[in-house]
Amino acid sequence: MTTLEKPPVGADRILVGTAATIYAYKLDGTGEAVDAGTVTVTVTGADGNVVMTAQTATEDTATHQLSRTLTATQNNQLDWLTAVWTDASDSTSWTTYHEAVGGFYFTVSQARRADPTFASSDYSAETLRALRDEVEREFESDQAIGRGLVPRYARERVSEGYVSKPDLRRVRSITGIMADGETWEPFTAAQILTIPPADLGAVVVPGYAWPAGDFVIEYEYGLDRLPPDLSRAILERLRYLSGRTSTGIPDKALTFSANGPGGGSYGLAVEGRAGFITAMPGVDLLIKRYRVRPPVG
């Protein structure tokens, strides 16, 4: 049984509780998509439990994109999903990763309404979703806010009673190694139900002292929804990542010196220097407002 203890890098994100489609390609030796014929896909959760068993994928004959839709019942909890695609003709297989999340920062239509930059036909829905994914990962990285701004899932190995993410919503399972150093034993459902939410990620089991040793903890964390005052900063960052400005003035500009009619020079902030995170002062201010640094054991 394959399990995950670190979030899969670059996983496609799908909204939990919905009928959500996952995608893949079969690639040739040069990395180009090829006709795969009959392909089945099996999906498992981060804990190794099977979500969907060997279902036939649909192939787009023009692009060779493979797809399969998870039902809302299959996609019923926050999770890291591993999809293994298998070509029936030659038994080759390849893997994609997908994260079931509790929300997104914005929809494509909200981005288009909020900023005329994104109303342009230059920005397809696919492009805006890719930019959304980029800004979500940046804002929630340890270098920026370091917390989930929407509900998310994690599964990790810890040695004491702290998980790495703040805003602990609930613990789903705890499995600890026993005194023999080899046997793993899960906490009971009754024990799990006694664990309260925790702002700084402390896992407190009433009447239980954490012994030395490793534990694997599955949990959900993050805020209920994106704070309203962060929406503006996120759209500003989205516009910057798209390569556009709303005024013609660089978003990183700190100072401006006129050099004659219609000309001038700018003093620009630099990412990673002088305390800047994104090098956009207004955006950085809000990032620092919501930043949390949980104690980690």
Secondary structure, DSSP 8 states (H G I E B T S, - for coil): ----SS--TT-EEEETTS-EEEEE--B-TTS-B----SEEEEEE-TTS-EEEEEEE-EE-TTT--EEEEE-TTTS-S-EEEEEEEEETTT--EEEEEEEEES--S--HHHHHHH-GGGGSTTS-HHHHHHHHHHHHHHHHSTTTT-S-SS-EEEEEEESSSB-SSSSEEEEEEEEEE-TTSS-EEE--HHHHHT---BTT-B---TT----SS-EEEEEEES-SS--HHHHHHHHHHHHHHHT--SSSS-TTEEEEEE-STT-EEEEE--TTSTT-SSS-HHHHHHHHHH-------
